[in-house]
Amino acid sequence: MLDNSAGERSWAKCRACHQVGPTARNGVGPHLNGLFGRVAGSVEGYAYSPANKASGLSWDNASFARYIQDPRGAMPGTKMVFAGIKNEQEIRDLAAFLKQYAADGKQGQ
């Protein structure tokens, strides 16, 4: 079972660098609106690492889970400095929270 409220609490670990929602902008990291189904390294206006741009990765449940557990292990050369989230349920809840945001930042998916 997925818990969007738990995912929102987990989002607190991400929001120092990332934003979601209608007013989301790129910051230390790219905005995460419309993340699932998007090709890695494709948010306009964000300066991705060469590793991210060349990964060919398309974000889905499996790729997100691998990456968020250990970003530097999953994508050597990434700029993302984050220890990772190891708890599988927390990862699923965070993914459910992020999936609420369409590419335009509107919530409700």
Backbone bond lengths (Angstrom), bond angles and torsions (degrees), N, CA, C in turn:
res aa  C-N    CA-C-N  psi(-1)  N-CA   C-N-CA  omega(-1)  CA-C   N-CA-C  phi
1 M - - - 1.454 - - 1.531 109.35 -
2 L 1.325 115.77 137.48 1.466 120.53 -179.20 1.512 110.29 -97.13
3 D 1.312 116.06 145.90 1.457 122.40 -176.74 1.531 109.05 -128.05
4 N 1.341 116.33 100.43 1.461 120.17 -179.79 1.522 112.42 -61.78
5 S 1.329 117.45 -32.93 1.471 120.50 178.65 1.526 110.43 -65.34
6 A 1.328 115.79 -41.80 1.469 119.60 176.73 1.524 109.83 -66.37
7 G 1.336 116.25 -38.18 1.461 120.27 177.01 1.514 111.75 -62.86
8 E 1.319 116.80 -38.28 1.462 120.72 177.54 1.528 110.60 -65.56
9 R 1.320 116.99 -38.71 1.472 119.70 176.52 1.527 110.38 -64.68
10 S 1.314 117.21 -39.97 1.462 121.34 177.83 1.525 110.49 -65.82
11 W 1.325 117.07 -33.16 1.462 122.92 178.57 1.528 111.19 -55.47
12 A 1.323 117.25 -26.02 1.471 120.98 178.44 1.529 110.91 -56.48
13 K 1.330 117.46 -27.16 1.462 121.55 178.69 1.530 111.56 -74.48
14 C 1.315 116.97 -19.33 1.464 122.91 -173.32 1.525 113.27 -102.16
15 R 1.319 115.99 -29.26 1.459 119.19 -167.64 1.522 115.46 -71.77
16 A 1.309 118.09 -8.27 1.465 119.17 173.65 1.533 110.15 -67.27
17 C 1.324 116.55 -26.36 1.471 121.18 -176.45 1.527 113.76 -117.76
18 H 1.327 118.15 -23.35 1.464 123.01 -174.50 1.520 110.72 -123.56
19 Q 1.322 115.79 156.42 1.455 122.08 176.38 1.525 109.67 -130.25
20 V 1.333 115.53 155.26 1.460 123.36 170.43 1.516 107.53 -137.27
21 G 1.311 115.60 160.97 1.461 120.82 177.30 1.515 111.88 110.67
22 P 1.332 116.13 174.88 1.461 121.15 -174.45 1.529 114.54 -61.26
23 T 1.309 117.28 -26.47 1.472 120.06 -178.55 1.528 112.19 -104.43
24 A 1.327 117.21 11.35 1.470 121.50 -176.44 1.523 110.94 -61.46
25 R 1.320 113.59 138.74 1.463 121.04 176.55 1.520 108.34 -130.99
26 N 1.309 115.16 165.64 1.456 120.18 172.73 1.514 107.72 -73.77
27 G 1.317 115.63 143.26 1.453 121.68 176.79 1.519 107.92 -134.84
28 V 1.309 115.85 -126.82 1.461 120.36 173.93 1.528 108.63 -59.29
29 G 1.323 115.98 -37.27 1.462 122.96 175.17 1.508 109.52 -122.31
30 P 1.320 118.10 168.36 1.463 120.72 178.95 1.526 110.95 -71.49
31 H 1.348 116.27 156.91 1.462 118.59 173.09 1.526 107.41 -64.63
32 L 1.316 115.87 156.28 1.462 120.20 -175.69 1.530 113.08 -112.66
33 N 1.322 117.41 17.06 1.465 119.92 173.78 1.522 108.96 -62.13
34 G 1.325 115.76 135.16 1.462 120.07 177.27 1.516 114.09 63.50
35 L 1.321 116.80 29.35 1.468 120.74 -176.02 1.527 112.83 -59.01
36 F 1.336 116.96 -48.44 1.461 120.34 -173.70 1.528 110.02 -73.77
37 G 1.322 114.82 124.68 1.450 122.24 -175.22 1.518 112.81 97.83
38 R 1.303 116.49 -10.00 1.466 121.58 -179.22 1.531 109.48 -86.24
39 V 1.314 116.46 150.59 1.462 121.81 175.46 1.528 108.06 -83.00
40 A 1.317 117.03 135.03 1.463 121.83 179.20 1.520 110.08 -58.09
41 G 1.312 115.65 141.28 1.456 121.06 176.43 1.512 114.12 78.06
42 S 1.332 117.90 22.52 1.462 119.42 -172.66 1.523 116.17 -115.24
43 V 1.329 119.17 3.03 1.465 119.73 178.56 1.525 108.62 -74.15
44 E 1.305 115.07 122.35 1.459 121.19 -178.13 1.532 110.19 -62.71
45 G 1.317 114.65 135.51 1.456 120.41 175.48 1.517 114.99 89.18
46 Y 1.327 117.87 -1.36 1.464 119.75 178.15 1.527 109.20 -106.08
47 A 1.330 116.60 135.36 1.468 122.31 -179.39 1.529 109.99 -88.92
48 Y 1.312 116.19 88.28 1.462 122.33 179.79 1.520 111.42 -73.71
49 S 1.315 114.80 159.18 1.465 120.50 171.68 1.527 108.64 -69.53
50 P 1.323 117.15 153.44 1.473 119.49 174.84 1.532 111.89 -56.19
51 A 1.327 117.00 -35.95 1.467 120.81 -179.71 1.529 110.50 -62.18
52 N 1.306 116.98 -42.30 1.455 120.72 -179.08 1.523 110.42 -68.10
53 K 1.315 116.63 -46.68 1.470 120.74 -178.71 1.528 111.64 -62.93
54 A 1.312 117.44 -34.61 1.468 121.52 -176.29 1.526 113.20 -90.20
55 S 1.324 117.44 -2.97 1.472 119.87 -173.44 1.522 113.84 -65.69
56 G 1.324 117.96 -30.54 1.459 120.27 -176.22 1.518 112.92 69.56
57 L 1.304 116.74 9.70 1.457 123.22 -175.77 1.522 110.85 -75.58
58 S 1.305 116.56 137.49 1.454 122.42 171.68 1.524 106.31 -112.50
59 W 1.317 116.10 129.20 1.459 120.20 -173.95 1.527 111.55 -74.41
60 D 1.331 114.58 121.64 1.457 122.55 172.59 1.526 106.76 -140.87
61 N 1.306 118.00 -175.81 1.468 120.41 -176.77 1.521 111.99 -56.75
62 A 1.324 116.79 -45.69 1.465 120.50 -175.71 1.527 111.77 -69.12
63 S 1.331 117.28 -45.94 1.467 118.99 -178.62 1.525 110.99 -67.85
64 F 1.325 117.26 -37.70 1.463 120.43 177.32 1.530 110.24 -63.11
65 A 1.330 117.01 -45.37 1.471 120.65 -179.15 1.524 111.05 -61.14
66 R 1.328 117.30 -45.81 1.475 120.01 178.56 1.530 110.60 -60.47
67 Y 1.313 115.76 -46.08 1.469 120.63 -175.86 1.524 111.67 -66.69
68 I 1.317 117.50 -47.18 1.474 120.06 -173.68 1.530 111.58 -71.95
69 Q 1.329 117.60 -21.22 1.466 120.23 175.35 1.519 111.11 -69.13
70 D 1.320 116.90 -38.37 1.459 121.99 -176.70 1.530 108.83 -159.20
71 P 1.334 117.29 81.43 1.469 119.70 -174.73 1.523 114.59 -53.26
72 R 1.296 118.54 -45.72 1.463 120.89 -177.12 1.525 112.70 -73.49
73 G 1.313 116.38 -27.94 1.461 120.03 175.42 1.515 111.66 -75.66
74 A 1.337 116.01 -37.63 1.458 120.69 -178.95 1.526 112.30 -75.69
75 M 1.345 116.28 -30.59 1.460 120.65 -178.48 1.529 108.85 -140.21
76 P 1.327 117.41 79.32 1.464 119.90 179.71 1.532 110.88 -53.91
77 G 1.321 115.52 130.76 1.457 120.77 -179.30 1.515 113.74 98.79
78 T 1.337 117.73 -4.45 1.454 119.96 177.37 1.528 110.24 -64.28
79 K 1.321 115.77 152.03 1.467 120.37 176.68 1.522 111.43 -81.65
80 M 1.318 117.78 -14.67 1.461 121.46 -173.54 1.527 110.17 -68.09
81 V 1.318 114.33 119.56 1.459 121.59 177.93 1.522 106.85 -105.94
82 F 1.304 115.59 98.10 1.461 121.86 -176.94 1.517 107.15 -154.13
83 A 1.325 116.09 133.77 1.463 120.65 -177.24 1.523 112.91 -67.03
84 G 1.317 116.94 -24.87 1.455 120.60 179.13 1.513 112.54 103.99
85 I 1.300 114.92 164.52 1.463 123.32 175.37 1.521 105.73 -116.09
86 K 1.295 116.74 121.56 1.465 120.84 -174.50 1.530 113.19 -94.50
87 N 1.315 117.81 -26.31 1.460 121.88 -176.06 1.530 110.46 -74.20
88 E 1.338 116.42 120.26 1.458 121.13 -175.11 1.524 112.97 -64.43
89 Q 1.326 117.47 -37.87 1.469 119.57 178.39 1.525 110.52 -66.96
90 E 1.308 117.33 -39.92 1.457 120.50 177.55 1.531 110.46 -62.04
91 I 1.316 116.93 -39.45 1.469 120.98 178.06 1.525 110.12 -63.65
92 R 1.328 117.46 -45.01 1.474 120.63 178.99 1.524 111.19 -62.55
93 D 1.344 116.65 -40.87 1.466 120.56 179.39 1.528 111.05 -66.64
94 L 1.334 117.15 -40.79 1.455 120.95 177.65 1.526 110.31 -63.37
95 A 1.320 116.97 -42.20 1.461 121.00 177.84 1.527 110.38 -61.10
96 A 1.326 117.52 -42.65 1.468 121.21 179.04 1.527 110.06 -62.22
97 F 1.315 116.97 -40.93 1.463 120.72 177.72 1.526 110.64 -61.66
98 L 1.324 117.06 -47.01 1.464 120.85 -177.92 1.525 112.06 -66.70
99 K 1.318 117.09 -33.90 1.463 120.88 -178.77 1.522 112.70 -65.27
100 Q 1.325 117.41 -15.41 1.462 121.00 177.72 1.521 112.15 -68.00
101 Y 1.334 117.68 -19.18 1.457 121.99 -173.04 1.520 111.41 -101.82
102 A 1.322 115.47 115.28 1.463 121.77 176.79 1.519 109.39 -72.72
103 A 1.310 116.54 171.66 1.465 121.25 -179.10 1.529 112.68 -57.44
104 D 1.338 116.89 -29.90 1.470 120.36 178.72 1.523 112.32 -86.48
105 G 1.339 116.96 2.39 1.453 121.67 177.45 1.511 114.70 87.66
106 K 1.313 116.54 -3.90 1.476 118.68 178.99 1.514 108.77 -71.73
107 Q 1.316 114.78 140.07 1.449 121.81 -178.18 1.521 108.95 -96.52
108 G 1.320 115.04 148.29 1.443 118.49 173.99 1.496 114.86 133.76
109 Q 1.319 117.67 8.70 1.466 119.15 178.66 1.490 110.65 -81.19
